[in-house]
Amino acid sequence: MNKRKEDLIYVGIDLHKDSHTAVILDCWNTKLGEITFVNTPAEFPKLIRKVNKFCTENKEPVYGLENAYGYGRGLAVWLIAKGLMVKDVNTSLAHRQAKCRAMYKKSDSDDAEAIALATINMLYSLPDACPNDAYWSLSQMVNRRDNIMTQRIRLKNQLHEQLCIAYPSYKQFFEDISRKTALFFWEHYPSEKYLRGKTPESLADEMKDVGHNSFSVRRCKIILDV
C-alpha cells in the first residue's frame, strides 16, 4: 500500500447478524460520523453515501471489518466488488485497542470505533479481506453437520427417556437403540402389550429381514421374558 495515512478515511465496522454499526475516523482519531444499517445488500449503499461525505480533498476510505468471513462476509464481498479497500481486523486486535481506550464502554459504537482505531494503527500490516467462497461453503457445511449431530443426540436422549418407561430392561437386548433393527422394533412394538401372543420364533422371523438374519431366536426370547 502506497497511500499515506493522511490520505485515508477510516471506517471501523462492528458486525452482527441483523445489523452493522460503522464509525468513521480521520487519521488523527477524530470521530467524523457514525451509522447503523441493516445487514442486507439493499442497505449497503447507505454506508457508502455516509462515508463519501467525508472523502474530501481526494481522500479515500479504508474499511476495517472484524470477522469479515462471518456475519460481515456479504458486506466484504460487496465492498470489494466496488473496488474499495477492505481490511480484515482480527478480533484480538480490536479488543486490545478497546482496552487501551479511556472511558471505553461495551457498545456497538465503541466496538466499531476500536476497530477503526486498529485499522489506523495497523494499517500497513493488516491483511486485505479476501472472502473465499470455498472456505465459506465448507464452513456452512460443518455448521450444518454440527447442528444435525446436536439434534440427533437430543432425539436419542428423548428416545432413551421413553424406553426407560416402556422397556425398563431394554439394554439387555439392544445396546445401540439407534440401530436399524432397534428402530424397527420400537416402531412396531412401542410397548410390551404389542408383544402379546408373540413367540420367539415368530418375532425372530419378522426381524430377520431387517437384521439380515443376525437377530436370533435367543435374543427374541430375552425380549419376551423381560
FIVOLUM-503198 format. One record per residue: residue number from 1; x, y, z of N, C-alpha, C in turn. Coordinates in Angstrom, 3 decimals. Layout:
(NUM; (X; Y; Z); (X; Y; Z); (X; Y; Z)),
...
! end
This chain:
(1; (0.847; -1.195; 0.000); (0.000; 0.000; 0.000); (0.884; 1.246; 0.000)),
(2; (0.645; 2.143; -0.973); (1.440; 3.360; -1.110); (0.759; 4.583; -0.505)),
(3; (-0.459; 4.396; -0.046); (-1.205; 5.518; 0.500); (-0.644; 5.952; 1.849)),
(4; (-0.596; 7.286; 2.058); (-0.250; 7.809; 3.371); (-1.502; 7.774; 4.250)),
(5; (-1.272; 7.657; 5.545); (-2.410; 7.603; 6.453); (-3.259; 8.867; 6.375)),
(6; (-2.595; 9.998; 6.077); (-3.328; 11.270; 5.985); (-4.281; 11.305; 4.794)),
(7; (-4.069; 10.415; 3.822); (-4.890; 10.432; 2.612); (-6.115; 9.526; 2.710)),
(8; (-6.319; 8.957; 3.880); (-7.388; 7.973; 4.031); (-8.398; 8.377; 5.107)),
(9; (-9.603; 7.889; 4.937); (-10.656; 7.975; 5.940); (-10.903; 6.546; 6.423)),
(10; (-11.005; 6.363; 7.741); (-11.030; 5.022; 8.323); (-12.433; 4.682; 8.834)),
(11; (-12.937; 3.552; 8.358); (-14.289; 3.130; 8.716); (-14.197; 1.783; 9.438)),
(12; (-14.461; 1.815; 10.742); (-14.493; 0.581; 11.527); (-15.919; 0.087; 11.637)),
(13; (-16.120; -1.197; 11.374); (-17.488; -1.726; 11.342); (-17.622; -2.896; 12.305)),
(14; (-18.536; -2.754; 13.250); (-18.878; -3.825; 14.182); (-20.013; -4.623; 13.548)),
(15; (-19.771; -5.895; 13.316); (-20.665; -6.717; 12.506); (-21.550; -7.621; 13.369)),
(16; (-22.810; -7.691; 12.976); (-23.752; -8.577; 13.655); (-24.638; -9.255; 12.616)),
(17; (-25.390; -10.227; 13.070); (-26.234; -10.988; 12.150); (-27.283; -10.113; 11.483)),
(18; (-27.939; -9.252; 12.257); (-29.055; -8.472; 11.723); (-28.659; -7.079; 11.256)),
(19; (-27.680; -6.460; 11.916); (-27.294; -5.098; 11.545); (-25.821; -4.869; 11.828)),
(20; (-25.256; -3.836; 11.191); (-23.869; -3.450; 11.393); (-23.822; -1.995; 11.860)),
(21; (-22.807; -1.669; 12.649); (-22.577; -0.286; 13.069); (-21.196; 0.141; 12.603)),
(22; (-21.136; 1.274; 11.911); (-19.866; 1.787; 11.394); (-19.555; 3.135; 12.039)),
(23; (-18.276; 3.321; 12.413); (-17.781; 4.595; 12.937); (-16.670; 5.072; 12.008)),
(24; (-16.714; 6.351; 11.665); (-15.783; 6.932; 10.696); (-14.807; 7.849; 11.414)),
(25; (-13.503; 7.631; 11.213); (-12.450; 8.435; 11.836); (-11.516; 8.979; 10.774)),
(26; (-10.827; 10.080; 11.122); (-9.724; 10.517; 10.271); (-8.418; 9.984; 10.860)),
(27; (-7.302; 10.309; 10.255); (-6.025; 9.735; 10.689); (-5.587; 10.234; 12.060)),
(28; (-6.219; 11.302; 12.570); (-5.884; 11.829; 13.897); (-6.858; 11.317; 14.965)),
(29; (-7.591; 10.275; 14.631); (-8.528; 9.609; 15.555); (-9.751; 10.446; 15.888)),
(30; (-10.015; 11.451; 15.075); (-11.201; 12.281; 15.284); (-12.424; 11.581; 14.698)),
(31; (-13.450; 11.466; 15.502); (-14.669; 10.820; 15.028); (-15.439; 11.765; 14.122)),
(32; (-15.696; 11.319; 12.894); (-16.380; 12.144; 11.899); (-17.864; 11.807; 11.798)),
(33; (-18.185; 10.556; 11.991); (-19.585; 10.164; 11.833); (-19.818; 8.732; 12.254)),
(34; (-21.079; 8.352; 12.232); (-21.476; 7.003; 12.645); (-22.767; 6.630; 11.943)),
(35; (-22.937; 5.349; 11.637); (-24.166; 4.891; 11.003); (-24.416; 3.434; 11.373)),
(36; (-25.666; 3.110; 11.607); (-26.093; 1.720; 11.795); (-27.039; 1.356; 10.658)),
(37; (-26.811; 0.220; 10.039); (-27.620; -0.178; 8.888); (-27.885; -1.677; 8.936)),
(38; (-28.947; -2.069; 8.281); (-29.374; -3.471; 8.271); (-28.405; -4.302; 7.418)),
(39; (-28.165; -5.512; 7.856); (-27.236; -6.398; 7.152); (-27.912; -7.037; 5.944)),
(40; (-28.099; -6.224; 4.925); (-28.659; -6.693; 3.658); (-28.101; -5.815; 2.540)),
(41; (-27.790; -6.362; 1.370); (-27.198; -5.567; 0.281); (-27.990; -4.323; -0.094)),
(42; (-29.285; -4.370; 0.095); (-30.104; -3.200; -0.236); (-29.777; -2.002; 0.652)),
(43; (-29.218; -2.260; 1.836); (-28.899; -1.200; 2.786); (-27.440; -0.752; 2.690)),
(44; (-26.581; -1.525; 2.038); (-25.156; -1.210; 1.999); (-24.843; 0.159; 1.366)),
(45; (-25.580; 0.596; 0.322); (-25.296; 1.927; -0.250); (-25.408; 3.065; 0.765)),
(46; (-26.212; 2.893; 1.811); (-26.318; 3.931; 2.844); (-24.961; 4.178; 3.492)),
(47; (-24.212; 3.104; 3.695); (-22.877; 3.230; 4.285); (-21.965; 4.025; 3.357)),
(48; (-21.990; 3.704; 2.080); (-21.135; 4.398; 1.106); (-21.459; 5.883; 1.063)),
(49; (-22.743; 6.205; 1.034); (-23.144; 7.617; 0.964); (-22.687; 8.373; 2.207)),
(50; (-22.789; 7.738; 3.355); (-22.367; 8.381; 4.604); (-20.863; 8.625; 4.599)),
(51; (-20.097; 7.611; 4.201); (-18.639; 7.725; 4.202); (-18.163; 8.758; 3.180)),
(52; (-18.797; 8.777; 2.029); (-18.360; 9.689; 0.955); (-18.483; 11.161; 1.335)),
(53; (-19.327; 11.446; 2.306); (-19.452; 12.836; 2.753); (-18.139; 13.357; 3.340)),
(54; (-17.306; 12.460; 3.818); (-16.057; 12.858; 4.470); (-14.829; 12.611; 3.588)),
(55; (-15.065; 12.082; 2.392); (-13.945; 11.810; 1.479); (-13.680; 13.042; 0.607)),
(56; (-13.270; 14.126; 1.252); (-12.948; 15.359; 0.541); (-11.443; 15.417; 0.269)),
(57; (-11.028; 16.337; -0.588); (-9.605; 16.547; -0.904); (-8.931; 15.239; -1.344)),
(58; (-9.665; 14.482; -2.187); (-9.124; 13.242; -2.764); (-8.819; 12.164; -1.726)),
(59; (-9.430; 12.259; -0.593); (-9.240; 11.202; 0.409); (-10.018; 9.954; 0.001)),
(60; (-9.487; 8.813; 0.369); (-10.130; 7.534; 0.060); (-10.474; 6.796; 1.352)),
(61; (-11.555; 6.038; 1.335); (-11.915; 5.291; 2.544); (-11.212; 3.937; 2.594)),
(62; (-10.936; 3.486; 3.795); (-10.484; 2.113; 4.011); (-11.395; 1.518; 5.075)),
(63; (-11.944; 0.374; 4.783); (-12.933; -0.252; 5.654); (-12.278; -1.371; 6.468)),
(64; (-12.397; -1.264; 7.786); (-11.903; -2.314; 8.674); (-13.067; -3.142; 9.181)),
(65; (-13.078; -4.430; 8.858); (-14.163; -5.314; 9.249); (-13.646; -6.382; 10.206)),
(66; (-14.282; -6.487; 11.351); (-13.970; -7.570; 12.271); (-14.811; -8.786; 11.886)),
(67; (-14.153; -9.914; 11.694); (-14.847; -11.132; 11.263); (-15.451; -10.942; 9.877)),
(68; (-14.593; -10.615; 8.923); (-15.050; -10.390; 7.546); (-15.504; -11.669; 6.862)),
(69; (-15.304; -12.802; 7.511); (-15.675; -14.077; 6.897); (-16.882; -14.718; 7.575)),
(70; (-17.469; -13.984; 8.499); (-18.658; -14.473; 9.182); (-19.847; -13.614; 8.805)),
(71; (-20.388; -12.879; 9.802); (-21.537; -12.017; 9.538); (-21.210; -10.895; 8.548)),
(72; (-19.933; -10.574; 8.422); (-19.564; -9.481; 7.525); (-19.186; -9.918; 6.127)),
(73; (-19.324; -11.201; 5.835); (-18.897; -11.696; 4.529); (-19.638; -11.006; 3.384)),
(74; (-20.957; -10.889; 3.513); (-21.742; -10.266; 2.443); (-21.303; -8.834; 2.184)),
(75; (-21.072; -8.079; 3.258); (-20.632; -6.692; 3.118); (-19.235; -6.629; 2.519)),
(76; (-18.333; -7.500; 2.972); (-16.966; -7.510; 2.454); (-16.959; -7.776; 0.955)),
(77; (-17.718; -8.770; 0.527); (-17.798; -9.094; -0.906); (-18.345; -7.904; -1.690)),
(78; (-19.348; -7.248; -1.148); (-19.986; -6.114; -1.827); (-19.015; -4.941; -1.946)),
(79; (-18.294; -4.638; -0.874); (-17.338; -3.522; -0.893); (-16.177; -3.801; -1.853)),
(80; (-15.674; -5.020; -1.829); (-14.559; -5.382; -2.713); (-14.985; -5.294; -4.172)),
(81; (-16.224; -5.704; -4.462); (-16.742; -5.614; -5.837); (-16.826; -4.171; -6.301)),
(82; (-16.951; -3.236; -5.355); (-16.991; -1.810; -5.691); (-15.580; -1.227; -5.862)),
(83; (-14.566; -2.059; -5.683); (-13.188; -1.599; -5.823); (-12.664; -0.860; -4.612)),
(84; (-13.304; -1.048; -3.473); (-12.908; -0.335; -2.256); (-11.894; -1.150; -1.447)),
(85; (-11.148; -0.462; -0.592); (-10.122; -1.080; 0.222); (-10.769; -1.653; 1.490)),
(86; (-10.618; -2.957; 1.702); (-11.241; -3.620; 2.845); (-10.177; -4.421; 3.594)),
(87; (-10.055; -4.163; 4.887); (-9.081; -4.844; 5.724); (-9.802; -5.771; 6.714)),
(88; (-9.192; -6.913; 6.955); (-9.717; -7.854; 7.937); (-9.032; -7.591; 9.273)),
(89; (-9.798; -7.160; 10.268); (-9.258; -6.816; 11.583); (-9.506; -7.972; 12.544)),
(90; (-8.438; -8.582; 13.012); (-8.558; -9.687; 13.945); (-9.265; -9.235; 15.229)),
(91; (-10.103; -10.111; 15.750); (-10.874; -9.786; 16.953); (-9.979; -9.385; 18.121)),
(92; (-8.864; -10.079; 18.278); (-7.960; -9.784; 19.396); (-7.351; -8.392; 19.268)),
(93; (-7.076; -7.957; 18.038); (-6.528; -6.612; 17.829); (-7.542; -5.549; 18.224)),
(94; (-8.775; -5.753; 17.810); (-9.830; -4.791; 18.149); (-10.059; -4.752; 19.656)),
(95; (-10.034; -5.934; 20.279); (-10.245; -5.996; 21.732); (-9.106; -5.297; 22.478)),
(96; (-7.884; -5.500; 22.006); (-6.730; -4.854; 22.637); (-6.822; -3.346; 22.498)),
(97; (-7.270; -2.883; 21.335); (-7.411; -1.456; 21.107); (-8.492; -0.869; 22.015)),
(98; (-9.578; -1.632; 22.193); (-10.675; -1.157; 23.038); (-10.218; -1.006; 24.488)),
(99; (-9.423; -1.959; 24.971); (-8.958; -1.921; 26.356); (-8.026; -0.745; 26.617)),
(100; (-7.356; -0.264; 25.570); (-6.416; 0.850; 25.736); (-7.118; 2.203; 25.777)),
(101; (-8.389; 2.208; 25.424); (-9.104; 3.479; 25.364); (-9.686; 3.840; 26.723)),
(102; (-9.555; 5.122; 27.052); (-10.161; 5.615; 28.291); (-11.671; 5.713; 28.107)),
(103; (-12.396; 5.433; 29.161); (-13.854; 5.551; 29.170); (-14.520; 4.597; 28.176)),
(104; (-13.865; 3.470; 27.902); (-14.462; 2.516; 26.967); (-15.683; 1.850; 27.598)),
(105; (-16.745; 1.778; 26.830); (-17.946; 1.068; 27.253); (-18.302; 0.051; 26.176)),
(106; (-18.783; -1.075; 26.627); (-19.137; -2.135; 25.689); (-20.420; -1.777; 24.964)),
(107; (-20.270; -1.324; 23.713); (-21.415; -0.996; 22.872); (-20.998; -1.187; 21.429)),
(108; (-21.966; -1.273; 20.539); (-21.655; -1.430; 19.116); (-20.834; -0.252; 18.604)),
(109; (-21.189; 0.949; 19.060); (-20.483; 2.157; 18.632); (-19.030; 2.141; 19.090)),
(110; (-18.801; 1.824; 20.361); (-17.441; 1.793; 20.888); (-16.625; 0.675; 20.244)),
(111; (-17.262; -0.459; 19.997); (-16.560; -1.558; 19.334); (-16.164; -1.171; 17.913)),
(112; (-17.059; -0.501; 17.201); (-16.754; -0.070; 15.842); (-15.615; 0.945; 15.840)),
(113; (-15.610; 1.843; 16.828); (-14.527; 2.827; 16.909); (-13.194; 2.144; 17.213)),
(114; (-13.219; 1.125; 18.072); (-11.999; 0.382; 18.374); (-11.456; -0.307; 17.116)),
(115; (-12.355; -0.810; 16.284); (-11.946; -1.449; 15.027); (-11.331; -0.427; 14.082)),
(116; (-11.927; 0.775; 14.040); (-11.374; 1.840; 13.195); (-9.991; 2.244; 13.689)),
(117; (-9.812; 2.349; 14.999); (-8.500; 2.708; 15.563); (-7.460; 1.634; 15.257)),
(118; (-7.873; 0.368; 15.340); (-6.955; -0.721; 14.998); (-6.576; -0.644; 13.523)),
(119; (-7.510; -0.256; 12.696); (-7.229; -0.114; 11.259); (-6.207; 0.987; 11.021)),
(120; (-6.330; 2.086; 11.752); (-5.356; 3.183; 11.625); (-3.976; 2.722; 12.091)),
(121; (-3.927; 2.161; 13.275); (-2.641; 1.821; 13.890); (-1.920; 0.674; 13.189)),
(122; (-2.699; -0.260; 12.611); (-2.110; -1.442; 11.991); (-2.295; -1.441; 10.476)),
(123; (-2.501; -0.279; 9.911); (-2.886; -0.162; 8.506); (-1.996; -0.970; 7.571)),
(124; (-0.694; -0.860; 7.732); (0.225; -1.468; 6.770); (0.483; -2.949; 7.017)),
(125; (-0.012; -3.476; 8.130); (0.202; -4.890; 8.420); (-1.087; -5.713; 8.391)),
(126; (-2.225; -5.043; 8.377); (-3.489; -5.776; 8.327); (-3.659; -6.441; 6.964)),
(127; (-4.157; -7.671; 6.952); (-4.386; -8.345; 5.661); (-5.620; -7.791; 4.964)),
(128; (-5.592; -7.824; 3.646); (-6.785; -7.474; 2.892); (-7.838; -8.556; 3.107)),
(129; (-9.093; -8.148; 3.203); (-10.176; -9.125; 3.334); (-10.355; -9.831; 1.997)),
(130; (-10.334; -11.142; 2.032); (-10.487; -11.952; 0.813); (-11.461; -13.091; 1.086)),
(131; (-12.744; -12.786; 1.164); (-13.722; -13.856; 1.414); (-13.616; -14.944; 0.357)),
(132; (-13.460; -16.166; 0.805); (-13.282; -17.301; -0.094); (-14.567; -18.119; -0.107)),
(133; (-15.175; -18.253; -1.293); (-16.448; -18.967; -1.386); (-16.311; -20.424; -0.962)),
(134; (-15.184; -21.051; -1.324); (-14.980; -22.455; -0.963); (-14.888; -22.591; 0.558)),
(135; (-14.135; -21.660; 1.184); (-13.995; -21.691; 2.639); (-15.351; -21.463; 3.300)),
(136; (-16.106; -20.502; 2.790); (-17.418; -20.190; 3.360); (-18.367; -21.379; 3.211)),
(137; (-18.368; -22.005; 2.028); (-19.250; -23.156; 1.794); (-18.897; -24.303; 2.736)),
(138; (-17.588; -24.554; 2.901); (-17.162; -25.619; 3.806); (-17.564; -25.312; 5.241)),
(139; (-17.423; -24.047; 5.630); (-17.810; -23.634; 6.978); (-19.301; -23.860; 7.212)),
(140; (-20.119; -23.528; 6.203); (-21.559; -23.742; 6.326); (-21.900; -25.220; 6.447)),
(141; (-21.183; -26.055; 5.695); (-21.423; -27.497; 5.759); (-21.057; -28.061; 7.133)),
(142; (-19.939; -27.578; 7.690); (-19.519; -28.029; 9.021); (-20.547; -27.611; 10.070)),
(143; (-21.020; -26.362; 9.961); (-22.041; -25.892; 10.906); (-23.323; -26.712; 10.798)),
(144; (-23.678; -27.024; 9.557); (-24.892; -27.823; 9.327); (-24.725; -29.215; 9.935)),
(145; (-23.556; -29.802; 9.738); (-23.299; -31.125; 10.309); (-23.371; -31.079; 11.833)),
(146; (-22.773; -30.050; 12.432); (-22.799; -29.917; 13.889); (-24.232; -29.796; 14.404)),
(147; (-25.055; -29.044; 13.670); (-26.456; -28.885; 14.073); (-27.206; -30.210; 13.991)),
(148; (-26.926; -30.968; 12.926); (-27.584; -32.266; 12.757); (-27.170; -33.220; 13.871)),
(149; (-25.876; -33.229; 14.204); (-25.390; -34.114; 15.257); (-25.986; -33.731; 16.615)),
(150; (-26.103; -32.428; 16.871); (-26.715; -31.971; 18.124); (-28.171; -32.418; 18.205)),
(151; (-28.881; -32.262; 17.091); (-30.281; -32.676; 17.053); (-30.401; -34.193; 17.213)),
(152; (-29.480; -34.930; 16.611); (-29.503; -36.398; 16.713); (-29.316; -36.838; 18.168)),
(153; (-28.379; -36.207; 18.849); (-28.141; -36.538; 20.253); (-29.368; -36.212; 21.098)),
(154; (-30.004; -35.082; 20.805); (-31.190; -34.684; 21.557); (-32.321; -35.700; 21.367)),
(155; (-32.529; -36.116; 20.114); (-33.592; -37.081; 19.828); (-33.286; -38.440; 20.459)),
(156; (-32.013; -38.822; 20.434); (-31.622; -40.108; 21.024); (-31.857; -40.093; 22.530)),
(157; (-31.566; -38.973; 23.172); (-31.812; -38.857; 24.618); (-33.306; -38.915; 24.927)),
(158; (-34.104; -38.304; 24.056); (-35.553; -38.363; 24.249); (-36.065; -39.795; 24.115)),
(159; (-35.501; -40.527; 23.147); (-35.885; -41.921; 22.969); (-35.497; -42.752; 24.190)),
(160; (-34.317; -42.507; 24.733); (-33.885; -43.187; 25.959); (-34.907; -42.986; 27.081)),
(161; (-35.381; -41.768; 27.238); (-36.342; -41.463; 28.305); (-37.635; -42.249; 28.122)),
(162; (-38.104; -42.331; 26.876); (-39.341; -43.066; 26.614); (-39.153; -44.564; 26.810)),
(163; (-38.002; -45.078; 26.402); (-37.746; -46.517; 26.533); (-37.627; -46.944; 27.980)),
(164; (-37.110; -46.050; 28.813); (-36.996; -46.378; 30.237); (-38.367; -46.632; 30.858)),
(165; (-39.403; -46.065; 30.252); (-40.768; -46.268; 30.737); (-41.391; -47.515; 30.100)),
(166; (-41.250; -47.634; 28.769); (-41.883; -48.740; 28.045); (-41.141; -50.056; 28.224)),
(167; (-39.803; -50.001; 28.201); (-38.971; -51.205; 28.326); (-37.822; -50.914; 29.293)),
(168; (-38.050; -50.989; 30.595); (-37.006; -50.649; 31.569); (-35.724; -51.454; 31.392)),
(169; (-35.815; -52.675; 30.844); (-34.634; -53.536; 30.677); (-34.165; -53.586; 29.219)),
(170; (-34.456; -52.544; 28.450); (-34.174; -52.599; 27.012); (-32.697; -52.789; 26.685)),
(171; (-31.798; -52.395; 27.582); (-30.365; -52.507; 27.304); (-29.904; -53.973; 27.275)),
(172; (-30.732; -54.860; 27.777); (-30.379; -56.280; 27.747); (-30.463; -56.853; 26.334)),
(173; (-31.297; -56.245; 25.485); (-31.430; -56.804; 24.133); (-31.087; -55.812; 23.020)),
(174; (-30.942; -54.512; 23.345); (-30.495; -53.521; 22.358); (-29.485; -52.586; 23.007)),
(175; (-28.209; -52.835; 22.763); (-27.174; -51.957; 23.306); (-27.184; -50.608; 22.595)),
(176; (-27.414; -50.655; 21.290); (-27.481; -49.425; 20.494); (-28.924; -49.224; 20.056)),
(177; (-29.599; -48.277; 20.660); (-31.028; -48.097; 20.384); (-31.296; -47.440; 19.033)),
(178; (-30.243; -46.998; 18.341); (-30.454; -46.334; 17.049); (-30.120; -47.239; 15.868)),
(179; (-29.814; -48.517; 16.139); (-29.564; -49.449; 15.037); (-30.851; -49.691; 14.260)),
(180; (-30.686; -50.181; 13.040); (-31.842; -50.389; 12.172); (-32.842; -51.358; 12.796)),
(181; (-32.328; -52.456; 13.355); (-33.226; -53.436; 13.970); (-33.938; -52.856; 15.188)),
(182; (-33.217; -52.070; 15.968); (-33.820; -51.470; 17.157); (-34.916; -50.490; 16.764)),
(183; (-34.624; -49.638; 15.786); (-35.626; -48.659; 15.362); (-36.862; -49.340; 14.793)),
(184; (-36.658; -50.442; 14.057); (-37.803; -51.205; 13.534); (-38.643; -51.753; 14.688)),
(185; (-37.956; -52.286; 15.692); (-38.661; -52.864; 16.852); (-39.443; -51.796; 17.601)),
(186; (-38.814; -50.639; 17.880); (-39.511; -49.571; 18.622); (-40.745; -49.089; 17.850)),
(187; (-40.625; -49.035; 16.533); (-41.747; -48.542; 15.724); (-42.937; -49.505; 15.778)),
(188; (-42.655; -50.822; 15.706); (-43.739; -51.800; 15.640); (-44.188; -52.304; 17.012)),
(189; (-43.324; -52.135; 18.007); (-43.655; -52.588; 19.367); (-43.313; -51.494; 20.373)),
(190; (-44.055; -50.385; 20.356); (-43.745; -49.249; 21.233); (-43.913; -49.548; 22.720)),
(191; (-44.598; -50.644; 23.057); (-44.700; -51.074; 24.458); (-44.898; -52.586; 24.482)),
(192; (-44.783; -53.169; 25.675); (-44.823; -54.621; 25.815); (-46.166; -55.228; 25.406)),
(193; (-47.227; -54.465; 25.487); (-48.552; -55.037; 25.184); (-48.662; -55.464; 23.721)),
(194; (-47.849; -54.848; 22.854); (-47.898; -55.212; 21.442); (-47.202; -56.544; 21.158)),
(195; (-46.511; -57.091; 22.168); (-45.822; -58.365; 22.005); (-46.671; -59.551; 22.454)),
(196; (-47.867; -59.282; 22.961); (-48.727; -60.366; 23.440); (-49.064; -61.320; 22.294)),
(197; (-48.881; -62.600; 22.575); (-49.170; -63.611; 21.566); (-47.989; -63.939; 20.682)),
(198; (-46.890; -63.183; 20.820); (-45.703; -63.420; 20.014); (-44.877; -64.555; 20.624)),
(199; (-44.300; -65.364; 19.765); (-43.343; -66.378; 20.198); (-41.952; -65.939; 19.771)),
(200; (-40.900; -66.474; 20.417); (-39.545; -66.110; 19.989); (-39.299; -66.394; 18.515)),
(201; (-39.861; -67.482; 18.033); (-39.651; -67.871; 16.637); (-40.345; -66.891; 15.677)),
(202; (-41.588; -66.531; 15.999); (-42.316; -65.618; 15.100); (-41.694; -64.228; 15.104)),
(203; (-41.204; -63.786; 16.268); (-40.557; -62.470; 16.339); (-39.235; -62.481; 15.573)),
(204; (-38.467; -63.573; 15.728); (-37.200; -63.678; 15.002); (-37.433; -63.715; 13.503)),
(205; (-38.482; -64.402; 13.084); (-38.798; -64.476; 11.660); (-39.152; -63.097; 11.106)),
(206; (-39.846; -62.318; 11.919); (-40.227; -60.969; 11.496); (-39.019; -60.034; 11.421)),
(207; (-38.061; -60.241; 12.308); (-36.908; -59.352; 12.392); (-35.769; -59.754; 11.462)),
(208; (-35.825; -60.963; 10.905); (-34.662; -61.455; 10.177); (-34.345; -60.625; 8.930)),
(209; (-35.373; -60.134; 8.247); (-35.117; -59.331; 7.045); (-34.465; -57.990; 7.395)),
(210; (-34.904; -57.419; 8.499); (-34.329; -56.139; 8.935); (-32.910; -56.333; 9.435)),
(211; (-32.696; -57.422; 10.185); (-31.386; -57.673; 10.787); (-30.472; -58.524; 9.950)),
(212; (-30.880; -58.828; 8.692); (-30.057; -59.656; 7.802); (-29.679; -60.973; 8.486)),
(213; (-30.708; -61.631; 9.080); (-30.563; -62.941; 9.717); (-29.675; -62.917; 10.961)),
(214; (-29.347; -61.727; 11.467); (-28.482; -61.655; 12.648); (-29.281; -61.554; 13.953)),
(215; (-30.595; -61.470; 13.830); (-31.449; -61.343; 15.014); (-31.906; -62.740; 15.418)),
(216; (-31.332; -63.272; 16.495); (-31.519; -64.675; 16.862); (-32.796; -64.910; 17.665)),
(217; (-33.193; -66.192; 17.668); (-34.329; -66.601; 18.487); (-34.014; -66.397; 19.968)),
(218; (-32.752; -66.610; 20.336); (-32.345; -66.429; 21.733); (-32.575; -64.996; 22.181)),
(219; (-32.240; -64.025; 21.345); (-32.456; -62.627; 21.723); (-33.952; -62.328; 21.826)),
(220; (-34.725; -62.920; 20.930); (-36.161; -62.694; 20.972); (-36.750; -63.270; 22.258)),
(221; (-36.204; -64.365; 22.731); (-36.681; -64.955; 23.986); (-36.370; -64.006; 25.149)),
(222; (-35.197; -63.355; 25.110); (-34.849; -62.393; 26.161); (-35.846; -61.244; 26.173)),
(223; (-36.212; -60.778; 24.977); (-37.162; -59.669; 24.872); (-38.508; -60.059; 25.474)),
(224; (-38.964; -61.257; 25.154); (-40.294; -61.677; 25.606); (-40.313; -62.044; 27.086)),
(225; (-39.137; -62.336; 27.646); (-39.079; -62.743; 29.057); (-38.969; -61.566; 30.012)),
(226; (-38.534; -60.384; 29.517); (-38.310; -59.267; 30.446); (-39.640; -58.603; 30.805)),
! end
